[in-house]
Amino acid sequence: MTEMTAPTPAPSAPQDEPSAELGFVGKLWNLYVNPRQTFAAVGRNHAWIILWLVVAAVSIAAYMPIKPIVQKDQIARVEEQLNRNPQMSAEQRQEILDRVRSQFDNPLYLLFVPVTQLIVVVIVAGILLFIGNILLGGNTSYLKILNAYAWTMMVAIPASIVTVPLAMAKGSMDVSLGLGALTSPETGAFIKTLLSSFEVFALWQVWLSSLAVSVLAGVESGKAFASVFTAWVIWVLIKSGLAMLGLSFGM
């Protein structure tokens, strides 16, 4: 009598990439409606480069219709800083203002934001890796975190859709969907930068970043959010201090 044996089960898919079939559009859609699924589908590849290029293209496209507004606000800020220095001659002030105006006509000026975004994504991914693996005791790779954070930068799409029309309607870049609405032209640089940082899209990206750490490093979502939010608040305080000294950064 022939002995019956149970069929050998087929090998299961790797657990670290459970949704490898999810394409770009699917990941983008889930980023807004089910971000855990997007981050679970992140792999060890260089998809972050494509995402960075997409965000760069969105940023440049959003900048073009508000270029005159950006130029006007930038020159106004420079003039305000120059007026605080009574030792500077009128010729020196005019030379600086002419230099600021000329930079907007330089095609290379358009590369400033994409290059800044590239630096940000590389550095922040390292910070998130440190939070996930060292502070919270999880286990993930830099390349996965890099791809995940690049996905969070896609918040720039809805942010541009909302803020560009608001800036054009107001004729100023001083628009806020958060605590920045409580400030006025008389508000000090530190408080203004601090409050303006707490806006909808920035907080959304912080939450997405913490969720990415939770999913990829395998740590509790509450601890991940507390750690990522604390790191972000520290950066906001540093940025606000630099703004008080006349420096500004877009992170």
LUMVEX-306738 format. One record per residue (C-alpha): x, z, y. Coordinates in nm, 2 decimals. Example, Ala and Ser with C-alpha at 12.3 -4.5 7.8 and 13.67 -1.06 7.14 Angstrom:
<atoms>
@X:1.23 Z:0.78 Y:-0.45
@X:1.37 Z:0.71 Y:-0.11
</atoms>
This chain:
<atoms>
@X:0.00 Z:0.00 Y:0.00
@X:0.14 Z:-0.10 Y:0.34
@X:0.20 Z:0.19 Y:0.58
@X:0.02 Z:0.16 Y:0.91
@X:0.21 Z:0.23 Y:1.22
@X:0.08 Z:0.28 Y:1.57
@X:0.18 Z:0.00 Y:1.82
@X:0.46 Z:0.08 Y:2.05
@X:0.33 Z:0.13 Y:2.41
@X:0.46 Z:-0.11 Y:2.67
@X:0.72 Z:0.04 Y:2.91
@X:0.56 Z:0.18 Y:3.22
@X:0.66 Z:0.05 Y:3.57
@X:0.93 Z:0.24 Y:3.76
@X:0.77 Z:0.54 Y:3.93
@X:0.97 Z:0.50 Y:4.25
@X:0.81 Z:0.16 Y:4.33
@X:0.45 Z:0.19 Y:4.21
@X:0.31 Z:-0.08 Y:4.45
@X:0.59 Z:-0.34 Y:4.44
@X:0.32 Z:-0.61 Y:4.44
@X:0.18 Z:-0.50 Y:4.78
@X:0.28 Z:-0.78 Y:5.02
@X:0.36 Z:-0.76 Y:5.39
@X:0.00 Z:-0.80 Y:5.51
@X:-0.11 Z:-0.54 Y:5.25
@X:0.15 Z:-0.29 Y:5.36
@X:0.07 Z:-0.35 Y:5.73
@X:-0.30 Z:-0.30 Y:5.67
@X:-0.25 Z:0.02 Y:5.46
@X:-0.01 Z:0.15 Y:5.73
@X:-0.32 Z:0.19 Y:5.95
@X:-0.57 Z:0.29 Y:5.69
@X:-0.38 Z:0.44 Y:5.40
@X:-0.01 Z:0.49 Y:5.50
@X:0.08 Z:0.68 Y:5.18
@X:0.03 Z:0.36 Y:4.99
@X:0.25 Z:0.17 Y:5.22
@X:0.53 Z:0.42 Y:5.20
@X:0.49 Z:0.45 Y:4.82
@X:0.56 Z:0.07 Y:4.81
@X:0.88 Z:0.09 Y:5.00
@X:1.18 Z:-0.02 Y:4.80
@X:1.56 Z:-0.02 Y:4.82
@X:1.60 Z:-0.35 Y:5.00
@X:1.66 Z:-0.48 Y:5.35
@X:1.30 Z:-0.53 Y:5.45
@X:1.37 Z:-0.32 Y:5.76
@X:1.55 Z:-0.62 Y:5.92
@X:1.23 Z:-0.83 Y:5.91
@X:1.02 Z:-0.54 Y:6.04
@X:1.27 Z:-0.48 Y:6.33
@X:1.25 Z:-0.85 Y:6.42
@X:0.87 Z:-0.84 Y:6.42
@X:0.87 Z:-0.53 Y:6.64
@X:1.13 Z:-0.70 Y:6.87
@X:0.91 Z:-1.01 Y:6.90
@X:0.60 Z:-0.80 Y:6.98
@X:0.80 Z:-0.60 Y:7.24
@X:0.93 Z:-0.92 Y:7.41
@X:0.58 Z:-1.08 Y:7.40
@X:0.43 Z:-0.77 Y:7.55
@X:0.69 Z:-0.75 Y:7.82
@X:0.65 Z:-1.10 Y:7.96
@X:0.30 Z:-1.06 Y:8.13
@X:0.41 Z:-0.72 Y:8.28
@X:0.76 Z:-0.83 Y:8.39
@X:0.67 Z:-0.82 Y:8.76
@X:0.52 Z:-0.47 Y:8.72
@X:0.83 Z:-0.34 Y:8.53
@X:1.05 Z:-0.49 Y:8.80
@X:0.86 Z:-0.33 Y:9.08
@X:0.85 Z:0.02 Y:8.92
@X:1.22 Z:0.00 Y:8.83
@X:1.33 Z:-0.09 Y:9.18
@X:1.11 Z:0.18 Y:9.32
@X:1.28 Z:0.44 Y:9.09
@X:1.62 Z:0.31 Y:9.19
@X:1.53 Z:0.33 Y:9.56
@X:1.41 Z:0.69 Y:9.52
@X:1.74 Z:0.78 Y:9.35
@X:1.94 Z:0.61 Y:9.62
@X:1.75 Z:0.79 Y:9.90
@X:1.86 Z:1.12 Y:9.75
@X:2.22 Z:1.03 Y:9.83
@X:2.26 Z:1.03 Y:10.21
@X:2.63 Z:0.96 Y:10.18
@X:2.57 Z:0.61 Y:10.05
@X:2.58 Z:0.34 Y:10.32
@X:2.30 Z:0.09 Y:10.37
@X:2.52 Z:-0.20 Y:10.24
@X:2.59 Z:-0.01 Y:9.92
@X:2.23 Z:0.06 Y:9.86
@X:2.13 Z:-0.30 Y:9.92
@X:2.41 Z:-0.41 Y:9.68
@X:2.27 Z:-0.19 Y:9.41
@X:1.92 Z:-0.31 Y:9.46
@X:2.03 Z:-0.67 Y:9.45
@X:2.20 Z:-0.60 Y:9.13
@X:1.89 Z:-0.44 Y:8.98
@X:1.68 Z:-0.74 Y:9.09
@X:1.92 Z:-0.99 Y:8.94
@X:1.92 Z:-0.83 Y:8.60
@X:1.56 Z:-0.93 Y:8.55
@X:1.65 Z:-1.29 Y:8.59
@X:1.92 Z:-1.26 Y:8.32
@X:1.80 Z:-1.39 Y:7.98
@X:2.02 Z:-1.13 Y:7.81
@X:1.80 Z:-0.86 Y:7.97
@X:1.53 Z:-0.94 Y:7.71
@X:1.77 Z:-0.83 Y:7.44
@X:1.80 Z:-0.47 Y:7.58
@X:1.48 Z:-0.35 Y:7.40
@X:1.55 Z:-0.50 Y:7.06
@X:1.91 Z:-0.37 Y:7.06
@X:1.78 Z:-0.03 Y:7.16
@X:1.52 Z:-0.04 Y:6.88
@X:1.79 Z:-0.14 Y:6.63
@X:2.00 Z:0.16 Y:6.73
@X:1.70 Z:0.39 Y:6.72
@X:1.59 Z:0.28 Y:6.37
@X:1.93 Z:0.33 Y:6.22
@X:1.98 Z:0.68 Y:6.38
@X:1.63 Z:0.82 Y:6.32
@X:1.64 Z:0.71 Y:5.96
@X:1.95 Z:0.92 Y:5.91
@X:1.78 Z:1.22 Y:6.08
@X:1.47 Z:1.18 Y:5.85
@X:1.70 Z:1.15 Y:5.55
@X:1.87 Z:1.48 Y:5.65
@X:1.53 Z:1.65 Y:5.69
@X:1.40 Z:1.53 Y:5.36
@X:1.70 Z:1.58 Y:5.14
@X:1.90 Z:1.86 Y:5.30
@X:1.65 Z:2.08 Y:5.50
@X:1.35 Z:2.03 Y:5.26
@X:1.54 Z:1.99 Y:4.93
@X:1.39 Z:1.65 Y:4.84
@X:1.55 Z:1.34 Y:4.70
@X:1.54 Z:0.99 Y:4.84
@X:1.77 Z:0.72 Y:4.96
@X:1.88 Z:0.61 Y:5.31
@X:1.76 Z:0.26 Y:5.25
@X:1.41 Z:0.37 Y:5.15
@X:1.38 Z:0.60 Y:5.46
@X:1.52 Z:0.32 Y:5.67
@X:1.25 Z:0.08 Y:5.55
@X:0.98 Z:0.35 Y:5.59
@X:1.07 Z:0.43 Y:5.95
@X:1.09 Z:0.06 Y:6.03
@X:0.73 Z:0.04 Y:5.91
@X:0.63 Z:0.33 Y:6.15
@X:0.76 Z:0.12 Y:6.44
@X:0.48 Z:-0.13 Y:6.37
@X:0.27 Z:0.12 Y:6.58
@X:0.40 Z:-0.10 Y:6.86
@X:0.14 Z:-0.36 Y:6.78
@X:-0.17 Z:-0.15 Y:6.86
@X:0.02 Z:0.03 Y:7.14
@X:0.10 Z:-0.30 Y:7.31
@X:-0.26 Z:-0.42 Y:7.27
@X:-0.38 Z:-0.11 Y:7.45
@X:-0.11 Z:-0.04 Y:7.71
@X:-0.04 Z:-0.39 Y:7.84
@X:-0.39 Z:-0.45 Y:7.97
@X:-0.40 Z:-0.10 Y:8.12
@X:-0.07 Z:-0.16 Y:8.30
@X:-0.19 Z:-0.50 Y:8.43
@X:-0.51 Z:-0.35 Y:8.55
@X:-0.34 Z:-0.06 Y:8.73
@X:-0.05 Z:-0.26 Y:8.85
@X:0.19 Z:0.00 Y:8.74
@X:0.37 Z:0.11 Y:8.42
@X:0.26 Z:0.47 Y:8.50
@X:-0.02 Z:0.47 Y:8.24
@X:-0.07 Z:0.73 Y:7.97
@X:-0.30 Z:0.80 Y:7.68
@X:-0.19 Z:1.16 Y:7.65
@X:-0.08 Z:1.45 Y:7.86
@X:0.09 Z:1.22 Y:8.10
@X:-0.25 Z:1.17 Y:8.26
@X:-0.22 Z:1.52 Y:8.40
@X:0.09 Z:1.43 Y:8.61
@X:0.10 Z:1.29 Y:8.96
@X:0.37 Z:1.12 Y:9.18
@X:0.47 Z:1.46 Y:9.30
@X:0.53 Z:1.59 Y:8.95
@X:0.90 Z:1.67 Y:8.88
@X:1.09 Z:1.43 Y:8.65
@X:1.14 Z:1.70 Y:8.37
@X:0.77 Z:1.79 Y:8.35
@X:0.65 Z:1.43 Y:8.39
@X:0.87 Z:1.30 Y:8.11
@X:0.79 Z:1.60 Y:7.89
@X:0.41 Z:1.56 Y:7.93
@X:0.42 Z:1.18 Y:7.91
@X:0.60 Z:1.20 Y:7.58
@X:0.29 Z:1.36 Y:7.42
@X:0.07 Z:1.05 Y:7.39
@X:-0.14 Z:0.90 Y:7.12
@X:0.10 Z:0.64 Y:6.98
@X:0.41 Z:0.85 Y:6.99
@X:0.24 Z:1.13 Y:6.80
@X:0.09 Z:0.88 Y:6.56
@X:0.45 Z:0.76 Y:6.48
@X:0.57 Z:1.11 Y:6.44
@X:0.30 Z:1.18 Y:6.19
@X:0.37 Z:0.86 Y:6.00
@X:0.74 Z:0.95 Y:5.99
@X:0.66 Z:1.29 Y:5.84
@X:0.43 Z:1.13 Y:5.59
@X:0.71 Z:0.89 Y:5.49
@X:0.95 Z:1.18 Y:5.43
@X:0.68 Z:1.36 Y:5.23
@X:0.61 Z:1.06 Y:5.00
@X:0.97 Z:0.94 Y:4.95
@X:1.15 Z:1.27 Y:4.93
@X:0.87 Z:1.43 Y:4.73
@X:0.81 Z:1.73 Y:4.96
@X:0.50 Z:1.90 Y:5.10
@X:0.34 Z:1.71 Y:5.38
@X:0.29 Z:2.02 Y:5.59
@X:0.66 Z:2.11 Y:5.58
@X:0.76 Z:1.75 Y:5.64
@X:0.54 Z:1.73 Y:5.95
@X:0.66 Z:2.07 Y:6.09
@X:1.03 Z:1.96 Y:6.04
@X:0.99 Z:1.61 Y:6.18
@X:0.77 Z:1.73 Y:6.47
@X:1.03 Z:2.00 Y:6.56
@X:1.31 Z:1.74 Y:6.56
@X:1.10 Z:1.52 Y:6.78
@X:1.02 Z:1.80 Y:7.03
@X:1.39 Z:1.87 Y:7.06
@X:1.46 Z:1.51 Y:7.14
@X:1.18 Z:1.51 Y:7.40
@X:1.33 Z:1.82 Y:7.57
@X:1.67 Z:1.65 Y:7.58
@X:1.51 Z:1.33 Y:7.72
@X:1.33 Z:1.53 Y:7.98
@X:1.65 Z:1.70 Y:8.09
@X:1.82 Z:1.36 Y:8.12
@X:1.53 Z:1.23 Y:8.32
@X:1.58 Z:1.52 Y:8.56
@X:1.94 Z:1.40 Y:8.61
@X:1.82 Z:1.05 Y:8.69
@X:1.87 Z:0.90 Y:8.34
@X:1.60 Z:0.76 Y:8.12
@X:1.57 Z:0.65 Y:7.76
@X:1.28 Z:0.48 Y:7.57
@X:1.30 Z:0.66 Y:7.24
</atoms>
